[in-house]
Amino acid sequence: MNKELSSLTTKFRQNILKATKESAVVVDDEHELTGLSKQQIGAAAEAAKTRGLTGKWIVTLQNTTIQPPLEQMKNRSLRERVFKASVARGQGGDADNTAVAVRMATVRAQKAALFGAPNWAAYTLVEETAGTPAAVNDMLGKLAPAALKKAKKDAADLQKLIDAEAKKKHTASFKLAAWDWAFYEQQLRKQRFHFDDADVKPYFELNRVLQDGVFYAAGQLYGISFKERKDLPVYQEDVRVFDVIDADGSNLGIFMADYYKRDNKNGGAWMNTYVSQSDLLNHKPVAANHLNINKPAPGEPTLLTFEEVTTMFHEFGHALHGLFSKVKYPQLSMSVPRDFVEYPSQFNEMWARDPKVLANFAKHHVTGVAMPKALFDNVIAAQNFNSGYATTEYLSAAMLDQSWHQLALSDIPQAAQVAGFDDAALEKAGIFYPPIPPRYHSTYFSHIFAGGYSAAYYAYIWSEVLARDTGQWFTRHGGLTRENGDKFRSEVLSRGRTREPRVLFEEFYGGPPTIEPLLEYKGLSTPAAKHGGGGRTSTK
């Protein structure tokens, strides 16, 4: 069974890579790309050229359902084409994943039965902080109604915007669809907060974000520094390598940064520990961050959205977890539960919004002028904007994961039923809402069928409860200080699984986790008191 699951995982991943590449949308007329930046259009032309389509443009896809360019594309027809290409991946053709997903679910259920468990979720969650499917269902069930309520309220505001635009242009209005949300959400964001990504991106140049943001915050908290290595071989020319120097001058480990998207690269963002720390074996860690940022045309700067900035901080939180490991046995270095492993990374997101850190890296890539205070204030004020959508699309995916893996063996669908499985499962869970599709549909849900998160995709929100509680703790104790950082490092980040993670958290925090700071941070409840925060849930 393990051998077959391993082969199926590889097959699912290969199909996704193939389907994602083949589903890229070819554009014949540059005018269809109206709304995209000069750099994005250049990158699209370069992508087409590399595929032998000189004179055309290619909109490449990433692993999530909603594609980033949708928020800028003015051409509704092209938005629809891109969206439908995204959601159709892995359904039919030579990269079909329907049968692969069904077979994986079947073998997992069979394996669980060997150990006396009713389903795969019950079997695997024993090792997680949550413990049981009931605990997961309870937590997701508490969040979903509040998230969906806010999302529907936002949808009504977006529909008003669509209707007003149609009236102004003397054209027929239309009903808000999934491929419209990101575009009109950006317009509504700009109306309310007077900025959009195009205003913000010039202040977020990749190298400055890395050096003066990500590395700077780590230095302030933990006293570490970074020295780039040019003498080591890398597997791809864009990969950068850094020695990580501890506060006492000793070499802590190596950090690798692999940030650009490639056709043969998995989608999303993740951290790998290529060498795990171990006192027993005298091994120092080698940790890498992998993102999928579109590489600009030659000579152009790499300018990031704030979401991409947050993702850099998020993934570096994972890297710190691996780099700070201080255990004897390598098995204990990073073997924490899935619903704990995202905790350090989601906590690290908060420094992307910290005024001191943001002021250090948010500078115009040409002039070096700091981001204007008014723009900075609006970025902070907008942190809860669209949280109903973001939380709903995530919860939909988490509930879809549980729907697959809480099935008894006799209830697993046939391959031909997979196309309708997602909507039916979300209807049953009470979170089906067509304008907000799940972050991943089953046939390209790599996290659960090719990424080790089967029955555990809920882990991001569970971990975020811990992260927001920790953000509250840091805020109450003075924020970005070495004293706070050293305490967090010594009591949580360095411990691996030398003790149960829930115990590590409770001893650091001073008690069990509470959900209120998370609900308040996301704007899903009425605040009773001021809480510290952190970043948003990552779009891994």
C-alpha positions in Angstrom: 0.0 0.0 0.0 2.8 2.4 0.9 4.5 1.6 -2.4 1.4 2.2 -4.4 0.6 5.5 -2.5 4.2 6.7 -3.3 3.7 5.9 -7.0 0.3 7.6 -7.0 1.7 10.7 -5.3 4.3 11.0 -8.0 1.8 10.5 -10.7 -0.6 13.1 -9.3 2.3 15.6 -9.0 3.5 14.9 -12.6 0.0 15.3 -13.9 -0.4 18.7 -12.2 2.9 20.0 -13.6 1.8 18.8 -17.1 -1.8 20.1 -16.8 -0.7 23.5 -15.4 1.8 24.0 -18.2 -0.6 22.9 -20.9 -3.5 24.9 -19.6 -1.6 28.2 -19.9 -3.8 30.6 -21.8 -2.5 31.8 -25.2 -3.4 35.4 -26.1 -3.2 36.6 -29.7 -3.9 40.3 -29.2 -2.0 42.4 -26.7 -5.1 44.6 -26.2 -6.7 41.7 -24.4 -4.0 42.1 -21.7 -5.1 45.7 -20.8 -4.8 46.2 -17.1 -1.6 44.2 -16.7 1.7 46.1 -16.1 4.4 46.6 -18.7 6.5 44.1 -16.8 3.7 41.5 -16.7 3.0 41.8 -20.4 6.8 41.5 -21.1 6.9 38.4 -19.0 3.9 37.0 -20.9 5.6 37.7 -24.2 8.8 36.1 -23.0 6.9 33.0 -21.8 5.3 32.7 -25.3 8.7 33.1 -26.9 10.3 30.3 -24.9 7.5 28.0 -26.2 8.0 28.9 -29.8 5.1 31.3 -30.0 6.8 34.6 -30.9 4.4 37.4 -31.4 1.9 36.0 -28.9 1.5 36.2 -25.1 1.0 33.4 -22.6 -0.8 33.8 -19.2 0.8 31.0 -17.2 -1.0 29.4 -14.3 -0.1 28.8 -10.7 -1.4 26.0 -8.5 -4.3 27.9 -6.9 -7.8 28.2 -8.4 -7.7 32.0 -8.6 -4.8 33.3 -10.7 -3.1 36.5 -9.6 -3.6 38.4 -13.0 -7.4 38.2 -12.7 -7.3 41.1 -10.3 -5.8 43.4 -13.0 -7.4 42.0 -16.3 -10.0 44.4 -17.6 -11.1 42.0 -20.3 -13.9 40.0 -18.7 -13.8 37.4 -21.5 -10.1 36.7 -20.9 -10.7 36.6 -17.1 -13.3 33.8 -17.7 -10.9 31.9 -20.0 -8.1 32.0 -17.4 -10.4 30.9 -14.6 -12.0 28.1 -16.5 -8.6 26.9 -17.7 -7.5 26.9 -14.0 -10.4 24.9 -12.7 -10.4 22.3 -15.5 -6.9 21.2 -14.8 -6.5 17.5 -14.2 -9.9 16.6 -15.6 -9.5 14.5 -18.7 -6.7 14.2 -21.2 -3.3 12.6 -20.7 -2.9 14.5 -17.4 -6.2 13.3 -15.9 -6.1 13.1 -12.0 -9.7 11.9 -11.3 -8.8 8.2 -11.2 -5.5 9.0 -9.4 -7.4 10.9 -6.6 -10.0 8.1 -6.2 -7.4 5.4 -6.1 -5.4 7.3 -3.5 -8.5 7.9 -1.3 -9.3 4.2 -1.6 -5.9 2.9 -0.6 -5.7 5.3 2.3 -9.1 4.1 3.5 -7.9 0.5 3.2 -4.7 1.3 5.1 -6.7 3.0 7.9 -8.9 -0.1 8.2 -5.9 -2.3 8.8 -5.3 -0.3 12.0 -9.0 -0.4 13.0 -9.7 3.2 12.1 -13.1 4.1 10.4 -11.4 6.4 7.8 -8.1 8.0 6.9 -8.7 11.2 8.8 -9.3 9.3 12.1 -6.2 7.3 11.5 -3.9 10.2 10.8 -5.2 12.8 13.2 -4.2 10.7 16.2 -0.7 12.1 15.6 -1.8 15.7 15.2 -2.4 18.4 17.8 -6.2 18.3 17.0 -6.4 14.6 17.8 -9.7 13.7 16.2 -11.9 14.5 13.1 -14.6 15.8 15.5 -12.2 18.4 16.9 -11.3 19.6 13.3 -14.9 19.7 12.2 -15.8 21.7 15.3 -13.1 24.3 14.7 -13.9 24.6 11.0 -17.6 24.7 11.7 -17.2 27.7 14.1 -15.3 29.7 11.6 -17.3 29.0 8.4 -20.6 30.8 9.2 -18.8 34.0 10.2 -16.5 33.9 7.2 -19.3 33.2 4.7 -21.5 35.9 6.2 -18.8 38.5 5.7 -18.0 37.2 2.2 -21.7 37.6 1.1 -21.8 41.1 2.5 -18.7 41.9 0.5 -20.2 40.3 -2.6 -23.2 42.6 -2.3 -20.8 45.6 -2.3 -19.0 44.2 -5.4 -22.3 43.7 -7.2 -23.1 47.4 -6.5 -19.8 48.3 -8.0 -20.5 46.2 -11.1 -24.0 47.7 -11.5 -22.7 51.3 -11.1 -19.9 50.7 -13.7 -22.5 49.3 -16.2 -24.8 52.3 -15.7 -21.9 54.7 -16.1 -20.8 53.1 -19.4 -24.4 52.5 -20.6 -23.8 48.8 -20.9 -25.6 45.7 -19.5 -24.7 44.7 -16.0 -23.9 41.1 -15.1 -24.0 38.9 -12.0 -20.7 38.7 -10.0 -18.9 35.5 -11.0 -15.8 33.8 -9.6 -13.6 35.3 -12.3 -14.8 38.8 -11.4 -14.2 38.9 -7.7 -10.5 39.7 -7.7 -10.8 42.4 -10.3 -13.6 44.3 -8.6 -12.2 43.6 -5.1 -9.2 45.5 -6.2 -11.3 48.4 -7.4 -13.3 48.4 -4.1 -10.1 48.2 -2.1 -8.8 51.3 -4.0 -12.0 53.2 -3.4 -11.9 52.5 0.4 -8.2 52.6 1.0 -7.0 54.6 -2.0 -4.4 52.2 -3.2 -4.0 49.0 -5.2 -1.2 46.6 -5.9 0.1 48.8 -8.7 0.7 51.6 -6.2 2.3 49.3 -3.6 4.6 47.1 -5.8 7.2 49.8 -6.6 8.1 49.8 -2.9 8.6 46.1 -2.7 11.6 45.1 -4.7 12.6 41.5 -4.2 16.1 41.8 -3.0 15.3 44.8 -0.7 12.4 42.8 0.8 14.8 39.9 1.5 17.8 41.8 2.8 16.1 44.8 4.6 12.9 43.0 5.6 13.1 39.3 6.0 16.7 39.2 7.1 16.5 42.4 9.1 13.6 41.2 11.2 15.4 38.0 12.0 18.5 39.9 13.0 16.5 42.1 15.3 14.8 39.2 17.0 17.5 36.6 17.1 20.8 38.3 16.4 21.6 36.3 13.3 23.1 37.7 10.1 23.5 36.4 6.5 26.5 36.2 4.1 25.8 35.4 0.5 27.9 32.6 -1.0 28.9 32.7 -4.7 31.3 29.7 -4.6 28.7 26.9 -4.2 27.1 25.1 -7.2 23.3 25.5 -7.5 20.8 23.5 -9.5 19.4 26.6 -11.2 21.0 29.9 -11.9 18.5 32.0 -10.0 19.0 30.2 -6.7 20.9 32.2 -4.1 22.8 30.7 -1.1 23.6 32.3 2.2 25.6 31.3 5.3 23.6 32.0 8.4 25.7 33.4 11.2 24.6 33.1 14.8 24.8 35.9 17.3 28.1 34.5 18.7 29.7 34.4 15.3 29.4 30.7 14.7 28.0 29.2 11.5 24.4 28.2 12.2 23.6 26.6 8.8 22.8 27.4 5.2 19.8 29.1 3.7 18.8 28.8 0.0 16.4 31.2 -1.8 14.6 29.8 -4.9 12.0 32.4 -5.6 11.2 32.4 -9.4 8.5 30.4 -11.2 9.7 27.8 -13.8 7.6 25.4 -16.0 9.2 22.4 -14.3 8.7 23.6 -10.8 5.8 22.7 -8.5 3.3 25.5 -7.9 2.8 27.4 -4.6 5.4 28.1 -2.0 7.1 25.8 0.5 10.2 25.2 2.6 12.5 22.2 2.3 15.1 21.1 4.9 17.8 19.4 2.8 19.9 18.6 5.8 18.3 18.3 9.3 20.1 19.5 12.3 21.5 16.8 14.7 24.0 17.0 17.5 24.4 13.2 17.3 25.6 13.3 13.7 27.1 16.8 14.0 24.9 18.0 11.2 24.1 21.7 10.6 20.8 22.5 8.8 20.4 23.4 5.2 17.0 25.0 4.6 15.5 26.4 1.4 12.5 28.6 0.6 10.8 28.0 -2.8 8.3 30.5 -4.2 6.7 31.0 -7.6 7.2 34.7 -8.3 7.0 35.5 -12.0 10.4 36.4 -13.4 10.4 39.8 -15.1 11.8 40.5 -18.5 15.6 40.9 -18.6 16.7 44.1 -17.0 13.4 44.7 -15.2 13.2 44.7 -11.4 11.2 42.1 -9.6 8.4 44.0 -7.9 6.2 42.1 -5.4 2.6 42.4 -4.3 2.1 42.7 -0.6 0.7 39.1 -0.6 4.1 37.9 -2.1 6.0 39.9 0.6 3.9 38.2 3.3 4.6 34.8 1.7 8.4 35.5 1.8 8.1 36.2 5.5 5.9 33.1 6.0 8.2 30.7 4.3 11.2 32.2 6.1 9.4 31.4 9.4 9.6 27.7 8.3 13.3 28.2 7.5 14.0 29.6 11.0 12.2 26.6 12.5 14.7 24.4 10.7 17.8 26.6 11.2 17.2 27.0 15.0 16.7 23.3 15.7 18.8 22.2 18.6 18.2 18.6 19.2 20.3 15.4 19.5 18.4 13.1 17.3 17.6 14.0 13.7 14.2 12.3 13.9 13.1 15.0 16.4 14.4 18.0 14.4 11.3 19.0 12.3 8.9 16.1 13.0 6.2 18.3 14.5 2.5 17.7 13.6 1.1 19.4 10.5 -1.2 21.5 12.6 1.8 22.9 14.5 4.4 23.2 11.7 2.7 26.2 10.2 2.7 28.0 13.5 6.2 29.5 13.3 5.7 30.5 9.7 2.4 32.2 10.3 3.7 34.0 13.3 6.7 35.3 11.2 4.2 36.9 8.8 3.4 39.6 11.4 6.8 41.3 10.9 5.9 42.1 7.3 3.4 44.5 8.8 5.4 45.7 11.7 6.0 49.5 11.4 9.7 49.3 12.2 10.4 46.4 9.8 8.2 47.9 7.0 9.9 51.2 7.3 13.2 49.5 6.7 12.4 47.7 3.5 9.4 49.5 1.9 11.3 52.0 -0.3 10.8 52.9 -3.9 13.0 50.7 -6.1 14.1 53.7 -8.3 14.3 56.7 -5.9 14.8 54.9 -2.6 12.1 57.1 -1.1 10.2 55.5 1.8 6.6 54.5 1.3 4.4 57.5 2.1 2.9 57.4 5.5 -0.6 57.7 4.1 -0.1 54.7 1.8 1.5 52.8 4.7 -1.5 53.6 7.0 -3.9 52.4 4.3 -2.0 49.2 3.7 -2.4 48.5 7.5 -6.0 49.6 7.5 -6.8 47.2 4.7 -5.4 44.1 6.4 -8.9 42.7 7.1 -10.3 43.7 3.8 -11.6 40.7 1.8 -11.0 38.5 4.8 -14.4 36.9 4.3 -13.3 35.7 0.8 -9.8 34.6 1.9 -11.1 32.7 4.9 -14.0 31.1 2.9 -11.9 29.9 0.0 -9.4 28.4 2.5 -12.1 26.8 4.7 -13.7 25.4 1.5 -10.5 23.6 0.6 -10.0 22.4 4.2 -13.5 21.0 4.3 -13.0 19.4 0.9 -10.0 17.7 2.3 -11.9 16.4 5.3 -14.8 15.3 3.0 -12.4 13.0 1.0 -10.7 11.6 4.0 -13.6 11.1 6.4 -15.3 8.9 3.8 -15.7 5.2 4.6 -14.3 2.9 2.0 -17.7 2.1 0.6 -18.6 5.8 0.1 -15.5 6.8 -2.0 -16.8 8.1 -5.4 -15.9 6.7 -8.8 -13.6 8.7 -11.1 -16.5 9.8 -13.3 -18.1 11.4 -10.1 -15.1 13.4 -9.1 -16.2 16.5 -11.2 -19.3 16.8 -9.1 -17.8 15.7 -5.8 -16.4 19.0 -4.7 -19.7 21.0 -5.0 -21.7 18.3 -3.3 -19.2 18.1 -0.4 -19.2 21.8 0.1 -23.0 21.9 -0.1 -23.1 19.3 2.7 -20.6 21.3 4.7 -22.7 24.5 4.3 -20.0 26.5 2.7 -20.8 26.2 -1.1 -20.9 29.6 -2.7 -20.1 29.8 -6.5 -18.5 33.3 -6.4 -15.9 31.9 -4.0 -14.5 28.6 -5.3 -12.2 26.5 -3.0 -8.6 27.5 -3.1 -7.9 24.1 -4.8 -10.3 21.7 -6.5 -9.6 18.0 -6.1 -7.8 17.3 -9.3 -5.1 19.9 -8.6 -5.2 19.8 -4.8 -1.5 19.0 -4.5 -1.4 19.5 -0.7 -3.6 16.5 0.0 -2.8 14.2 -2.9 0.9 15.0 -3.5 2.1 17.1 -0.6 1.7 15.3 2.7 -1.4 17.3 3.9 -4.0 14.6 3.5 -6.7 15.1 6.2 -4.4 17.9 7.5 -5.1 21.0 5.3 -7.0 22.5 8.2 -3.6 22.7 9.9 -3.0 26.3 8.5 -6.0 27.7 10.4 -5.2 25.6 13.5 -1.7 26.8 13.5 -2.8 30.4 12.9 -4.7 30.3 16.2 -1.4 29.7 17.9 0.3 32.3 15.7 -2.2 35.1 16.5 -2.0 34.2 20.2 1.8 34.5 20.0 1.4 37.8 18.1 -0.7 39.0 21.0 2.0 37.9 23.5 4.8 39.7 21.6 2.7 42.9 21.4 2.1 42.8 25.1 5.8 42.2 25.8 7.3 45.0 23.7 7.3 43.6 20.1 10.5 43.3 18.1 13.1 42.7 20.8 16.0 40.3 21.3 14.6 39.3 24.6 11.3 38.2 23.1 13.0 36.6 20.1 15.4 34.6 22.3 12.6 33.4 24.5 10.6 32.2 21.5 13.7 30.6 19.9 14.7 28.7 23.1 11.2 27.6 24.2 9.6 26.8 20.8 11.7 27.1 17.6 14.7 25.1 18.8 12.8 22.3 20.5 11.6 20.2 17.5 9.5 17.4 19.0 11.6 16.9 22.1 8.3 17.6 23.9 4.7 17.6 22.6 4.1 20.8 20.6 0.9 21.8 22.5 2.9 21.7 25.7 5.7 23.8 24.2 3.1 26.4 23.1 1.3 26.5 26.5 4.4 26.9 28.5 5.6 29.7 26.2 2.2 31.4 26.0 1.2 30.8 29.6 -1.9 28.8 28.9 -4.0 27.0 26.3 -4.7 28.6 22.9 -7.7 30.8 22.4 -9.5 31.5 19.1 -10.6 35.1 19.8 -7.4 36.9 18.6 -7.7 35.1 15.3 -11.4 35.9 14.8 -10.7 39.5 15.7 -7.7 39.8 13.5 -9.7 38.6 10.5 -12.5 40.9 11.2 -14.9 38.1 11.8 -16.0 39.1 15.3 -16.6 42.2 17.4 -13.4 43.0 19.2 -13.7 42.9 23.0 -10.1 44.0 23.5 -7.1 45.0 21.5 -5.1 42.0 20.4 -1.7 41.6 18.8 -1.8 40.1 15.3 0.2 38.6 12.6 0.0 38.0 8.9 -2.9 36.5 6.9 -3.2 32.8 6.2 -0.7 31.9 3.5 -1.8 31.0 -0.1 0.4 28.0 -0.1 
